[in-house]
């Protein structure tokens, strides 16, 4: 008997319910990954995600080989690929970790129905969330649309299950089916824009566990104070590992709770904020599951009337980190160089796009999707709709971030800006977040030539704010 374990966004061996159950069954294990690029399907992995995926698959294959197994790679569509493998390896059972993207749910339901109809046993497991989206409901049996009561509901639930150990051995097949080479999937970029990725990341399960332990040892007790400071390593930076399943939320939850059990007082307050962020990720999946239209359409339908302005020139300046607002430019350049951006800065750059430039939030979501190594449909959708004011529990549209004040508040010394906008490195801190206000002699001494080696602001803040509020009034039918 052979059990096929279909890996997807669960590229790890530890705390893997489907793999654990299959290993416990005593059957031979056929580990499989199916690459299914479908140009007609929505939200195919972007360039940065494909980079991470390549290295994660290499790591998973190496781990499986250390247990006497291996990862079989096939191309999709998924159903024919699975059927062929079932035939080749005499598979009697197929198991996988559930996913919650709308188009994946529909596809998986069809696969499960078809395979069961062919006499194959099929079972799926929750291995990517603390609790599944359909299991959390309001007293009225409806989905939550506000985070605070969602968090309170989580607190009333039993503790998330304990993580499962990685198998110490996997029963191998007598004869392995053929497999594609990972390199043949051509996931890595042809133009080498990813040099900074290698300096910033190690897309391995072992690295995820090390990062989690380091965060628990050094940072989680200061999380509330440091989480908004982009020049400080105050966040876990586990988001890409979580997205690709190299660490599970259960592992993160219990690692943090273990540290909390050893402390009291302020430490508990600081670290609870991190648990809230972990549950914010759960909230994102809750919303995606119950409101599957939201990756492309606003949850608040009145925003369908919003007078957005699709300006290709301004969008390009934002994408390249050439807006003339240093905190915005620093964030966009960090994103391009490393495939990641600090969360506080994500809010700042998103607010700038949708409120200063009046460019549709979908353009920002698409850019993040292509450039983030942690591009996650649920979290990306929630974040952009939250910023644009059109989603669940969203920030009011009229709350418009002042990029200069955001820089002064969260990057007071200009450490973050100087790291990612080196043309401003010699500018005094007094002017680092608003170079255009510096006297001519200060700019000259700092070797800053506005309009040449650093752009002037592409929009004026006060004027842009006024236009944003006017657009908001137009949407509400209250234009003067």
C-alpha positions, 0 to 999 in steps of 0.5 A: 500500500502507498500513500501519496502526500501532496505538498503545497504550502506546507513545505516542512517535515515537522508539525505536518499533520498529513505527513505525520498520519501517513508515516504513522500508517506504516504504508510506503510514502510518495511525497509529491509537489505539482507545479501548476502555472495556469495563466488563466487562474487568478493570482499565480505566484509572482517573481519573488514567491517563485524564488522562495519556492525554488529554494524551499523545494530544494530544501524539502527534497534534501530533508526527505532524502535524509529520511530515505525518501525523495520529492517527486516533482510533476507539472499540472494540472493537478488532477491528471498529474495525481491520477498518473502518479496513482497509476504509476505507484499503485497509490491507495490513499492521497493526503494533503494540507488544506488551502483556503484561496477561493479558486483552490477550494473549488479545485480541491473539492473537484479533485477529492470527488473525482479520486474518491469516485475512482476508489482512492481514499482521500483525506485533507488536514488543517496544517496552516492555521490555528483554527479553520475559517469556517470554525469561528462564527459570531453568536448569530452564526455569521463571519466576523468583520471586526478584528477585536471581537474576533481576537476575543473569540479566539481567546475563548477557544481551547489552546491550539493543538501542540505541534507534531514531531517530524517523522524519523523515517519514511517507508520508501517505494520499491520503485520511484516514479520519474520526477522533473528536476526542480531547476526545470520548473524555471522558478528563478529569475532569468535577469539576476535582480535577486542578489539581495535575496540571498543576503536577506533570506535562507528559505529553509525549514531549519532557518525558520526554526532558528529565526523563531527561536532567535525572535523568542529569545531576543525580541518577543518581550519587546515586541510592542515597543519595537514592532513599528521601528523599521530601523530595528529588528523588532519583528520576527520576519517569519512571514515568508516561512509561514506562507510557504509552510516551513514553520506552522502557526502552531509552532510559533504560538507554542514557542511564544507561549513557552517564553511567556510562561517564564515571565510576568508583567510587562513581558506578557503585554509586549508578547501578547501583541505578537500573538494578536498579529498571528491571529490577525493572519487568521482573521485575513483567512477568515475574511478571504474564506467568507468573502471570496470576491475581496482579492479584486473587489472591495468588501464595502461596495460603496467603494466601487464608486470611488473616483480612482485615477490610474496614472502609470507615471505616478505608479511607476515612480512609487514602484521604483522608490522615486516619490521624493518622500524618503520613508516611502522610497526607502520602503519600496527600495527595501521591497525590491532589494529583499522581497520584504518590507517592514509592516509599518512601512507597508502601511505608509507606502500603501496609504501614499499610493491610494490616498496621495496618488489616488491609484486603485488599491488593486494596483498596489496589491498586484505589485506586492504580490509580484515582489514580496517573498511572503505574498499571501493572498489573504494577508495581502488582500486584508492589508490593502483593503484595510489601508484603502478604507474599503475592507473589514475593520478598515482604517477610515479613508480620511485617516491619511498618513503624513509621510514626513510625520511617520518618518519622524515618529518611527525612524527618528534618526533616519537610520532606515532611510539612510540604509535604503536611500543612500543618496540622502546618507549625509543629510542631517536628521532634521531634514532627512524626512523632508529634503526639500525643506533643507537650505541650499547650503545644507543640500550642497554639503550633503551632496543632494541635488533635488531633481537630479540625484534625488527627486522632488516630491511627485505630489505636495502632501497638503494638496494631495490630502485635500484631493483625497478627501474630495474624492471620498466626498464624491464617492459618498455623494457629498461633493461640494 
